[in-house]
Amino acid sequence: MHENTEFTLTRDCESILIPSGARTMIPAGTPGVITQTLGGSYTVATYQGLARIAEKDLDALGIEKPAANGAEKPASSSTGDVDEKMVWDQLRQCFDPEIPVNIVDLGLVYDCQLTKRPEGGTKVDVKMTLTAPGCGMGPAIAHDAQSKILTIDGVDEADVQLVWDPPWNQNMISEAGRMKLGMV
């Protein structure tokens, strides 16, 4: 939507450097270009390199926050029960900031377990990996996944763990992911 849009920051803006995952403040007046806009976060290129900016800070880029669409609204069911499909749908809204494919189609999500609590509510446990063990963005991507899962009505706890077994490889990418990456 705003990809390849040039900007000059209107205020200081918190961001996460890519690929280190380090938090930094990009100062007001910094010029740059938006390189990717997926899953509610924005990858930008500035003189500091690539960084990820959260949707809440779009005003600093001179962009109005978009109206919520169906995919980004908190998921809910008519019965109030949480099902695994709802969780997978939310995980499909999470993206590696350098790759324009969601973490599910990249094959990064290994396991998803739902546990109904006796006192009510549902706990979701997810095991996921990264394309490379040294990727500093791992905690940021895992936090993004957790945040999106917690928007589901009826989910009151979400634990997203980074695991390294089995090691990720390109064969884990879905057919849809392969098409998006031009690998078909």
N, C-alpha and C positions, 0 to 999 in steps of 0.2 A: 504494500500500500504506500509506504513512504520510502521504500528502498531507493537508493541512489539520490536521495534528497540531501542537499547541502544545508548546513545550519551553522549558526554561531550561538553558543550557549548564552542565554540571557541571565543566568545566575550560576553560582557554584553548584555542581551536581555530583552527588555520590555515584560511583560506578564500581564495577568489578573488572579488573584487568584480565584480558584473555591472552594466553592460556593459563597464567599463573594463579588466577582466582583471588589475587590480592585486592582488598578494597582500597579505593583511592578517591580523591576529590578532584574533579576536573574544574578548573577555574572559569568563571564567567568570562566571556569574550573569546573563548577557544573555538576556532572553526573546525568543522569536520564534515563527514558524510555518513548517512545511515546506510549500512551495508546489508542488514537483515532485520526483518520485523516479523517474528513468529512467536506464538505462545504468550503474548503479553509482555515480551521484553524486546529491547532494541539493541542490536549490535552496531556500534559506531566506530569509525576510524578517525583518530585525531593524531596530532603530533606525538602523543603518548603511546600510540599504537591502538590495537583493538580493545574495546571495552563494552561491557553490557550495562545498559541503563534500564531501570525498572519503569513500567508503565506509569507509575505514580509521579515520575519526574519528567513526563513528556512536555510539560510547560516550559522547562529549561531549554528544550529543543525548538520551542516555538510551535508546538503541535498540540492541538486539542485532543483530550482523551477520547478515543472512539466509543461510540455507543456499543454496549455489550451485545454480542450476537449469541445465538443458541449454544455454540460450542464452548463459550467462556462463562456462561451462567453457571451458578452452582447447580449441580445435578440433584435431582430428587425423583422420587417415584410416587405414584398415587397412593401406595400403601404405606409409605414411610420406611420400607425395608431397603437396605442397601444390597445391591447385587454386584457381582464381580465385573460385569460389563460396564457399570457406571464408573468403577475405578479405572479400568482400562481406557475408557473414553477420556477421563481426565488426564491420564498419563500421556495420551496422544497429543495433549496440549503443551507438553514439555519438549524443549528443543535444546540441543547442543548449540551454543552461540556461533560455532564455526561451520556447522553442517545443517543445511536446510531440510532435515528429515527429523521427525519426532523420535523420541527415545524408544518407543515401542517398535516402530518400523526399522530402527537401527539395530534392533535385537539386543538392546541394553537391559531390558527388564527380564529377569530370570524367573521371578516367582511373585505371586500375589495371593495372600491369604487373608480372609475375612473371619473375624471372631466376634460372634454376638455376645455381649456382656449380659450377665444375669440381671444387673441393675438397669439395663437398657443401653442403647447405643451400640456402635460397632467399632472395633479396633481393626485397622488395616496394617498388615506387615508386608513390605515390598523389599525384594532383594534385586539390586541392579548393579551393573558394572559400567565401565567406561571403555572407550575405544583404546585408551592407553592408560596403564596404571599410574603414570606420573602426571596425569592431567590435573592441574590445580583447580580446574572448574568443577571437579567432582562434588565437593560439598555444596556449591551453589546450585548445581543441577539437582542434586538430591533434595535440597531445601525447596526448590521450585516444585518438584514432584510432591513433596509432603504438603506444601501449601495448597496445591490444587486438589489433592485428595481430601483435605480438611474442609473444602467448600461443599462437599457432598452432604446433603441432609442426612442425619443419622450417624455420620462418622464423627466420633468424638476423640479419637486418637489415631495417629498415623506414624508409623516408624519405617523409614526408608534407609536401608543399609546398603553400603557399597561393598561388594564382594568381588573376588578375583578368580573364583573357580566355578565353572570352567573359564579359561581365558577367552575373551571376545575375539572373533575373527569375522571377516567379511561375509562368510557363508551364513551368518546369523541375520543378515539384513533381509527383510521381507521383500516380496516381489514389488510391492508399491514403493518401498524405499529404493530398490535397485532402479526402478523406472525414474524416480525423482533425481537420482544421482547419475543417470545416463549409463548405467552398468548393464543394461539389457540389450 
